[in-house]
């Protein structure tokens, strides 16, 4: 079942869908690492950590037809079982700038909400304006700034949203901002 159809400039049409990963698969671990390296300046995953997150975390795939074009790795909070954290989300180059980021984040929020999650957190480099815009469009708000590198003045921003009311994807399909609260 398709979440939505994406028509490209070349006239090609793709069925775009979000799937939750069921268990560990070595090829999928390599895909996580590959998309991560295409997304971030420093690697997030090693083969070991990719395997751990696939086995113990919640991982979602963004697919165009049957090709994986994005990944999102989440974990549940230890002290707050109704909270989850997005550890890493990435979309392959060539697929960016088409509204897929908002679609993917909103779809992940829907699926996490269906599992009983009521709050989603994430950390983002303050200079990553493009990603910030994606998360803000879906309803995330800044809750804290965390300096991480005094020499370079690098700062992470903590973003958070609470899932209330209609799921985020329902709001995006209606063409309005999702009803999320921080």
C-alpha positions as CSV (number, residue, x, y, z in Angstrom):
1,X,0.0,0.0,0.0
2,X,1.4,3.4,-1.0
3,X,1.6,6.3,1.4
4,X,1.6,8.6,-1.6
5,X,2.8,8.9,-5.2
6,X,5.8,11.0,-6.1
7,X,6.1,12.2,-9.7
8,X,9.6,13.2,-10.8
9,X,10.7,15.8,-13.3
10,X,11.5,12.9,-15.7
11,X,7.9,11.8,-15.7
12,X,8.7,8.7,-13.6
13,X,6.2,7.9,-10.8
14,X,7.1,6.2,-7.5
15,X,5.0,4.7,-4.8
16,X,6.4,6.1,-1.6
17,X,5.9,4.2,1.7
18,X,7.2,3.9,5.2
19,X,8.0,0.5,6.6
20,X,9.1,-0.6,10.1
21,X,12.0,-3.0,10.1
22,X,11.4,-6.4,11.6
23,X,14.7,-7.7,13.1
24,X,18.3,-7.7,12.0
25,X,19.5,-8.1,8.5
26,X,23.2,-7.7,7.5
27,X,22.3,-6.0,4.2
28,X,20.0,-3.6,6.0
29,X,22.9,-2.7,8.4
30,X,25.0,-1.8,5.4
31,X,22.1,0.3,4.0
32,X,21.9,2.2,7.3
33,X,25.6,2.9,7.3
34,X,25.5,3.9,3.6
35,X,22.6,6.4,3.9
36,X,24.2,7.7,7.2
37,X,27.5,8.4,5.4
38,X,25.6,10.2,2.6
39,X,23.8,12.3,5.1
40,X,26.2,13.3,7.8
41,X,29.8,14.6,7.8
42,X,30.8,12.1,10.5
43,X,29.6,8.5,10.7
44,X,26.9,7.7,13.2
45,X,27.0,4.0,12.9
46,X,29.6,1.2,12.8
47,X,28.6,-2.2,11.7
48,X,28.2,-3.1,15.4
49,X,26.0,-0.1,16.3
50,X,23.9,-0.6,13.2
51,X,23.2,-4.2,14.2
52,X,22.4,-3.2,17.8
53,X,19.9,-0.5,16.7
54,X,18.3,-2.8,14.1
55,X,17.9,-5.5,16.7
56,X,17.0,-3.4,19.8
57,X,15.8,-0.1,18.5
58,X,12.9,0.9,16.2
59,X,14.0,1.5,12.6
60,X,11.9,2.8,9.8
61,X,12.6,2.7,6.0
62,X,11.4,5.2,3.5
63,X,11.0,3.3,0.2
64,X,10.4,4.4,-3.4
65,X,8.8,1.4,-4.9
66,X,11.1,-1.3,-3.5
67,X,14.3,0.8,-3.1
68,X,15.3,2.1,0.3
69,X,15.8,5.8,0.0
70,X,15.7,6.8,3.6
71,X,16.2,5.5,7.1
72,X,15.2,6.6,10.6
73,X,16.5,5.0,13.8
74,X,14.7,5.5,17.1
75,X,15.1,4.3,20.6
76,X,12.7,4.4,23.6
77,X,13.7,6.5,26.6
78,X,14.8,4.5,29.7
79,X,13.3,6.7,32.3
80,X,10.3,7.8,30.3
81,X,8.8,4.8,28.5
82,X,6.3,7.0,26.6
83,X,9.1,8.9,25.0
84,X,11.3,8.0,22.0
85,X,14.4,9.7,20.5
86,X,15.2,9.9,16.8
87,X,18.9,9.1,16.7
88,X,19.5,9.4,13.0
89,X,17.3,10.1,10.0
90,X,18.6,10.4,6.4
91,X,17.4,10.5,2.9
92,X,19.6,9.6,-0.1
93,X,20.9,12.5,-2.2
94,X,18.7,12.9,-5.3
95,X,15.5,12.3,-3.2
96,X,15.9,15.4,-1.0
97,X,14.0,18.6,-1.6
98,X,10.8,16.9,-2.7
99,X,8.9,17.0,0.6
100,X,9.9,13.5,1.6
101,X,11.5,14.6,4.8
102,X,8.3,16.0,6.3
103,X,6.4,12.9,5.0
104,X,8.9,10.6,6.6
105,X,9.1,12.3,10.0
106,X,5.3,12.6,10.2
107,X,4.9,8.9,9.2
108,X,7.5,7.9,11.9
109,X,5.6,10.0,14.4
110,X,2.3,8.3,13.5
111,X,3.8,4.8,13.9
112,X,5.5,5.7,17.2
113,X,2.2,7.1,18.4
114,X,0.5,3.9,17.5
115,X,3.0,2.1,19.8
116,X,2.1,4.3,22.7
117,X,4.8,7.0,22.4
118,X,3.6,10.4,23.4
119,X,6.7,12.5,23.0
120,X,9.5,12.4,20.5
121,X,12.9,14.0,21.1
122,X,16.0,14.6,18.9
123,X,19.2,16.5,18.9
124,X,20.3,18.5,15.8
125,X,23.3,20.6,15.0
126,X,22.1,24.2,15.2
127,X,23.6,25.0,11.8
128,X,21.6,22.3,10.0
129,X,18.9,24.7,8.9
130,X,17.4,22.4,6.3
131,X,16.8,19.6,8.8
132,X,15.5,22.1,11.4
133,X,12.9,23.3,8.9
134,X,11.7,19.8,8.2
135,X,11.3,19.0,11.9
136,X,9.6,22.4,12.5
137,X,7.1,21.8,9.7
138,X,6.1,18.6,11.4
139,X,5.7,20.3,14.8
140,X,9.0,19.9,16.7
141,X,10.0,22.9,18.8
142,X,13.3,23.9,20.4
143,X,13.5,23.0,24.1
144,X,17.2,23.5,24.8
145,X,20.6,24.4,23.4
146,X,23.6,22.2,24.2
147,X,27.1,23.5,23.5
148,X,29.2,20.5,22.5
149,X,32.4,21.9,21.1
150,X,33.7,25.1,22.8
151,X,36.6,25.6,20.3
152,X,34.3,25.6,17.2
153,X,31.3,26.9,19.1
154,X,29.3,24.0,17.8
155,X,25.9,23.8,19.4
156,X,23.2,21.1,19.4
157,X,19.6,22.0,19.7
158,X,17.2,19.7,21.5
159,X,13.9,19.4,19.7
160,X,10.7,17.9,21.0
161,X,7.1,17.3,20.1
162,X,4.2,15.8,21.9
163,X,1.8,13.6,19.9
164,X,-1.8,14.7,20.5
165,X,-5.0,14.6,18.5
166,X,-4.9,13.4,14.9
167,X,-1.7,11.7,13.8
168,X,0.7,14.0,12.0
169,X,0.3,12.3,8.6
170,X,-3.5,13.0,8.7
171,X,-2.7,16.7,9.1
172,X,-0.1,16.7,6.3
173,X,-2.6,15.0,3.9
174,X,-5.1,17.8,4.7
175,X,-2.5,20.4,3.7
176,X,-2.1,21.9,7.2
177,X,0.6,21.9,9.9
178,X,0.2,18.9,12.2
179,X,-1.3,19.4,15.7
180,X,1.6,18.6,17.9
181,X,2.5,20.2,21.2
182,X,5.9,20.6,22.8
